[in-house]
Amino acid sequence: MITIRRSQDRGHFNHGWLDTYHTFSFADYYEEAQMGFRALRVMNEDRVAPGMGFGMHGHRDMEIVTYVLSGALQHKDSLGHGEVLRPGELQRMSAGRGIRHSEFNPSATEPVHLYQIWLLPRETGLSPSYEQKAFAESQRHNRLRLVASPTGDDGSLTIEQDARLYLATLDAGALVTHALTAGRHAWLQVLRGSVDLSGTPLATSDGAAISDETQVAITATSPAEVLLFDLA
């Protein structure tokens, strides 16, 4: 079963400095039917104006994954990390029993376009931690590259949840497949371009929940970039 979440149906707020879309209920956007999918709780697509950002604020008991599509995002946290996240890099922050951080667009001229994703952790009260890794386009060109997993397999980020995240950059006409074992589910997010998901067309920023299927088949109908979640 495939359930589509169209881009235009998401919650949308334009605060001037922040243009944000919420796939699931978040902040001032609430829909009882859109509270997440499996362990996936937040899927926000943000565009942050030059020189603007989110001041220091706190989180608890959440796995937070950030991916920049264009521009750059400066991160600082209460653990002492200070990094700049750029396209091709993913950041994982395990909030655990408590962490504070800020996110800021350091450019004076260029907006930053990013996805921020929250997953529920396997348990509460874990030690907070932070990780950032780059994944070259050659590693994900026309293939699903594992970028996050519970055990850090294949050089992926380590997340505190039974979830595996895959990133792919696809040429038009390219096909990638992913097998789902019994009892597993998937979420596909189209970051850019367009794809066909097992006969269902998806455009930029569309998402899809996948259950009771044995395989996910993704064909790019234009040059595309996708993020696939394999979830318990």
C-alpha positions as CSV (number, residue, x, y, z in Angstrom):
1,M,0.0,0.0,0.0
2,I,1.3,3.4,-1.0
3,T,-0.1,6.6,0.6
4,I,0.9,9.8,-1.1
5,R,1.6,13.1,0.8
6,R,1.6,15.8,-1.9
7,S,3.8,18.8,-1.5
8,Q,0.9,21.3,-1.8
9,D,-1.0,19.6,1.0
10,R,1.8,20.2,3.6
11,G,1.5,22.9,6.3
12,H,3.2,26.1,5.1
13,F,4.3,29.3,6.9
14,N,6.4,32.1,5.4
15,H,7.9,34.2,8.2
16,G,9.9,36.4,5.9
17,W,13.3,35.1,7.1
18,L,12.0,31.5,7.1
19,D,9.9,29.8,4.4
20,T,8.9,26.4,5.9
21,Y,6.8,23.4,4.9
22,H,5.7,20.7,7.3
23,T,4.9,17.2,6.1
24,F,3.7,16.3,9.6
25,S,2.2,18.3,12.4
26,F,4.7,20.7,13.8
27,A,4.7,24.0,15.7
28,D,1.6,26.0,14.7
29,Y,0.6,23.4,12.0
30,Y,-1.6,20.6,13.4
31,E,-3.5,17.8,11.6
32,E,-4.6,14.9,13.7
33,A,-4.1,12.6,10.7
34,Q,-0.6,13.9,10.1
35,M,1.3,13.1,13.3
36,G,4.1,11.2,11.6
37,F,4.8,7.7,10.1
38,R,6.2,4.9,12.2
39,A,9.3,6.4,14.0
40,L,9.4,9.3,11.6
41,R,7.9,12.3,13.4
42,V,9.0,15.5,11.5
43,M,9.8,16.2,7.9
44,N,10.4,20.0,7.5
45,E,11.6,21.6,4.3
46,D,13.1,25.0,5.2
47,R,14.5,28.0,3.3
48,V,16.4,30.4,5.6
49,A,17.2,33.9,4.4
50,P,20.8,35.2,4.4
51,G,22.2,36.1,7.8
52,M,19.2,34.6,9.6
53,G,18.6,31.4,11.6
54,F,17.3,29.7,14.7
55,G,18.8,31.0,18.0
56,M,20.0,28.7,20.8
57,H,17.1,26.4,21.8
58,G,16.7,23.0,23.4
59,H,15.5,19.5,22.4
60,R,15.0,16.3,24.3
61,D,14.6,12.6,23.3
62,M,14.7,13.0,19.5
63,E,17.0,11.9,16.7
64,I,17.4,15.0,14.4
65,V,18.9,14.6,10.9
66,T,19.6,17.6,8.8
67,Y,20.4,17.7,5.1
68,V,21.3,20.8,3.1
69,L,20.3,21.0,-0.6
70,S,21.9,24.3,-1.3
71,G,23.7,27.0,0.6
72,A,25.2,26.4,4.1
73,L,24.1,26.0,7.6
74,Q,26.2,26.8,10.7
75,H,25.6,24.6,13.7
76,K,26.6,25.2,17.3
77,D,25.6,23.2,20.4
78,S,25.9,22.8,24.1
79,L,28.3,19.9,23.6
80,G,30.9,22.3,22.1
81,H,30.4,21.4,18.4
82,G,30.6,24.2,15.8
83,E,30.3,23.0,12.3
84,V,29.1,24.2,8.9
85,L,26.8,21.8,7.0
86,R,27.0,22.0,3.2
87,P,25.3,20.1,0.3
88,G,26.3,16.4,0.3
89,E,26.7,16.4,4.1
90,L,24.3,15.0,6.7
91,Q,24.2,15.9,10.4
92,R,22.8,13.7,13.1
93,M,22.1,15.1,16.6
94,S,20.8,12.8,19.3
95,A,19.0,15.1,21.7
96,G,18.8,12.4,24.4
97,R,18.2,13.7,27.9
98,G,18.8,17.3,26.7
99,I,20.8,19.4,24.2
100,R,20.8,23.0,23.1
101,H,21.8,24.2,19.7
102,S,21.6,27.0,17.2
103,E,21.3,26.9,13.4
104,F,22.3,29.9,11.3
105,N,22.8,30.9,7.7
106,P,26.3,32.3,7.6
107,S,26.0,33.8,4.1
108,A,25.2,37.5,3.5
109,T,23.8,36.8,0.1
110,E,22.7,33.2,-0.4
111,P,19.6,31.5,1.2
112,V,20.0,28.0,2.6
113,H,17.6,25.3,1.5
114,L,17.5,22.3,3.9
115,Y,15.5,19.4,5.2
116,Q,15.3,18.8,8.9
117,I,14.0,15.4,10.0
118,W,13.1,14.1,13.4
119,L,12.8,10.4,14.4
120,L,11.7,9.1,17.8
121,P,14.6,7.4,19.6
122,R,14.6,3.7,20.6
123,E,14.4,4.9,24.2
124,T,14.3,8.1,26.2
125,G,17.1,9.6,28.4
126,L,20.0,8.6,26.2
127,S,23.3,10.6,26.2
128,P,23.2,13.5,23.8
129,S,25.6,13.2,20.9
130,Y,26.4,14.8,17.5
131,E,27.8,13.5,14.2
132,Q,28.3,15.0,10.7
133,K,29.5,13.2,7.5
134,A,29.9,14.0,3.8
135,F,28.7,11.5,1.2
136,A,30.2,12.1,-2.2
137,E,27.8,12.2,-5.1
138,S,29.7,9.4,-6.8
139,Q,28.7,7.2,-3.8
140,R,25.0,7.8,-4.4
141,H,24.8,8.3,-8.2
142,N,22.1,6.0,-9.5
143,R,22.2,3.9,-6.3
144,L,20.7,4.0,-2.8
145,R,23.6,5.0,-0.5
146,L,23.1,4.1,3.2
147,V,23.6,7.3,5.1
148,A,22.2,6.5,8.6
149,S,21.6,3.3,10.4
150,P,21.4,1.9,14.0
151,T,25.0,0.5,13.9
152,G,26.7,3.0,11.5
153,D,27.1,0.3,8.8
154,D,29.1,1.2,5.7
155,G,30.3,4.5,7.2
156,S,26.8,5.8,7.8
157,L,25.7,8.1,10.6
158,T,24.6,6.2,13.7
159,I,21.0,6.9,14.9
160,E,19.3,5.6,18.0
161,Q,16.4,4.0,16.2
162,D,15.6,0.9,14.1
163,A,15.7,2.9,10.9
164,R,18.0,3.0,7.9
165,L,18.2,6.1,5.6
166,Y,19.3,6.0,2.0
167,L,20.2,8.9,-0.3
168,A,20.2,8.7,-4.1
169,T,21.0,11.1,-6.9
170,L,19.3,9.8,-10.1
171,D,19.7,10.5,-13.8
172,A,16.5,10.6,-15.8
173,G,15.4,7.0,-16.5
174,A,17.5,5.5,-13.7
175,L,15.9,2.7,-11.7
176,V,16.8,1.8,-8.1
177,T,15.1,-0.8,-5.9
178,H,15.0,-1.6,-2.2
179,A,13.7,-4.8,-0.7
180,L,11.4,-4.6,2.4
181,T,11.5,-7.5,4.7
182,A,8.3,-8.7,6.4
183,G,7.0,-6.2,8.9
184,R,9.1,-3.3,7.6
185,H,7.8,0.0,6.2
186,A,9.3,2.8,4.1
187,W,8.9,6.5,3.5
188,L,10.1,8.1,0.3
189,Q,10.8,11.8,0.1
190,V,11.5,13.4,-3.2
191,L,14.1,16.2,-2.6
192,R,14.2,17.4,-6.1
193,G,13.1,16.3,-9.6
194,S,10.4,13.7,-10.2
195,V,10.1,9.9,-9.9
196,D,7.8,7.1,-10.5
197,L,7.2,5.0,-7.4
198,S,5.9,1.6,-8.4
199,G,3.6,3.2,-11.0
200,T,2.8,6.3,-8.9
201,P,4.2,9.6,-10.1
202,L,5.8,11.9,-7.5
203,A,7.1,15.4,-8.0
204,T,9.6,17.6,-6.0
205,S,8.8,17.7,-2.3
206,D,6.2,14.9,-2.5
207,G,6.4,12.1,0.0
208,A,5.0,8.6,0.2
209,A,4.3,6.1,3.0
210,I,4.8,2.5,2.0
211,S,3.5,-0.5,3.9
212,D,2.7,-4.2,3.1
213,E,5.0,-4.2,0.1
214,T,8.0,-6.4,-0.6
215,Q,9.9,-3.9,-2.7
216,V,10.3,-0.2,-3.4
217,A,11.0,0.6,-7.0
218,I,11.9,4.1,-7.9
219,T,12.4,5.3,-11.5
220,A,13.5,8.9,-12.1
221,T,11.3,10.6,-14.7
222,S,13.7,13.6,-14.6
223,P,17.0,14.1,-12.9
224,A,16.1,13.6,-9.2
225,E,17.4,13.3,-5.6
226,V,15.5,11.1,-3.1
227,L,15.7,10.1,0.5
228,L,14.4,6.7,1.5
229,F,13.6,5.5,5.0
230,D,13.4,1.8,5.9
231,L,11.4,1.7,9.2
232,A,10.3,-0.8,11.7
